[in-house]
Amino acid sequence: MPLSHDHVRTTVETYLALHPCEREQLGAFLDTLERPTDIARPRVLAAEHGC
């Protein structure tokens, strides 16, 4: 079973609460979390490259 969008967001926000200096480096990923899309699907992230 893939992780839910809400679970990923909660995990990332928990991580960032402990490591706030990482927010800038995770900017593109955080932007992706703002979009209404299934981030568990392959090739959702813009930086991902396939063969």
BADREN-258072 format. One record per residue: y negated, z negated, x of N, C-alpha, C, CB in turn; residue in one letter. Coordinates in steps of 0.001 Angstrom, whole numbers, plus 500000, padded with zeros to 6 digits. Each point is the difference from the previous one (the first is absolute). Glycine has a CB too. Example, Ala and Ser with C-alpha at 12.3 -4.5 7.8 and 13.67 -1.06 7.14 Angstrom:
<torfis>
505690492200513190498810500000499110498800500000500900501173498754498108A;497777501966501542498810499940500820498910499270499230500628502145501184S;
</torfis>
This chain:
<torfis>
501176500000500848498824500000499152498758500000500896501246498772498138M;497835502168501658498783500042500810499059498848499654500223502488500153P;498935497183500784499001498960499777498965500496498998500355499094502334L;499161499996496851498983500376499023498630500031500669501368498989498133S;497741501768501264498613500102500464499375498603500065499794502328498998H;500423496866499968499423498655499956500556499111501108499708500248497532D;501585499892502751500607499196501067499392500362501358502142499845498671H;497678501437501580499413500440501269498576499484500112501451502060500006V;497770498075498921498603499535500021499942498488500256499347501859498402R;501484497382500928500027498548500184500370499636501433500618499719497590T;500356500969502952500428499745501376498884500306500987502355500525499350T;496972500614500457498915500388500906498832499024499884500694502413499813V;498949497196498983498891499063499815500331498631500595499332501228497913E;501914498342501993500426498745500611499892500094501519501554499559498063T;498891501549502482499898500235501445498534499980500448502122501372499928Y;497028499315499323498590500071500371499289498656499851500011502386499307L;500464496764499817499426498659499886500249499213501290500350500035497490A;500762500236503162500346499330501251499420500718501222502090499181498910L;497686502133500957499535500829501112498839500905499546502330499951501015H;496532499464498640498890500791499454499471501072500953499404498014498671P;500780501809502620499498500996500949500796501312499932499253498124501489C;501858501886497820500826501200499870499544500915498850501906498684500939E;497183500847498233499591500761498814499485501396500367499433497837498865R;499765502263502171499454501298500392501103500970500430497885498855500703E;503079500656500069501086500857500458500895500466498851499937498802502183Q;500094500442496752500821500355498841499195500726498919501439498022500493L;497367502417499848499098500615499027500616501152499220498166499333501475G;502460501619499203500593501151499305501121499555499077499409501475501933A;501384497569498515501086499489499175499456499270498777501441499799502039F;497512499408498161499384499293498880499409500978498991499507498066501512L;499913503028498973499487501034499098501130500587499164498163500527501632D;502985499663498995501168500530499280500442499027498913500726501246502064T;499197497469498218500381499000499002499070500019498788500931498592501838L;497861501899498347499039500079498896500307501151499046498284499005501501E;502459501987498969500316501168499163501153499694499053499196501523501824R;500765499021496972501100499780499046501175500932500318498338499297498220P;502379500391502835501131500821500402501143499105500429498467501861500704T;502713498690499342501179499257500429500084500091501515501219500457497812D;498338498502502883499983500042501457501387499925500606497775498956499926I;503236500736499280501368499955500507500602501404500102500268497716498995A;499096503261500367500475501384500092499761500545501395499542500345497559R;501330500503502938499756500615501307498730500861499981502480499992500439P;496857500044500689498829500856500240498792499685499129501585501734500660R;498232497035498985498805499614499256498848499734500967501428499018498162V;498874500389502992498951499694500963499556501269500719500929497682500294L;497783502499499832499450501207500610500391500146501467498103499851498407A;502099499060502278500309500053501421501472500294500279498142498407500370A;502669501623498620501430500215500196500279501484500232500524497997498551E;500348502266502411500388501380500303501503500125499919497991500308501478H;502478500745497925501430500249499933500393501100500972500022499271497605G;501261500894502575500493501044500904500044501343499312501338498303501216C;
</torfis>
